[in-house]
Amino acid sequence: MKDLDIYQAVWKKYLPVIAMKIKEAQRKNEAVSFNLYKPEFQEASKRKKISFDFELEMKDSRVMNNSSIPPIAKDLSEALRQNIAMKQQIGIGSFKFSMNADFILTILAEPQVVESN
């Protein structure tokens, strides 16, 4: 496997939960968090000392901070974009995904700005 796809299988398992949490974040207009299972990610990486912390910013399905994110975040963005339902869900709007050392994923859906003429 390439370095950039080692976590995609793990992320794909979480896509249904991520979809629900994105909807919840949009509905509540606040960040929502949930725990991930740390051993799944550690097993996928096969490396002993690795940081799993990241912040991923996406707008209209595009990664906005692409140069500064680790492979685990890049794989999340790819898993989101490769899934048709998820691509539609994140296709309009801005989203921030972050994961801390305790494997808590936080999702923030920023309110959409509607321009009127």
Buried (B, 14 or more C-beta within 10 A) or exposed (E): EEEEBBBBEBBBEBBEEBBEBBBBBBEEEEBBBBEBEEEBBBEBBEEEEEEBEBBBBBBEBEBBEEEEBBBBBBBBBBBBBEBEEBEEBBEEBBBBBBBEEEBEBBBBBBEEEEEEE
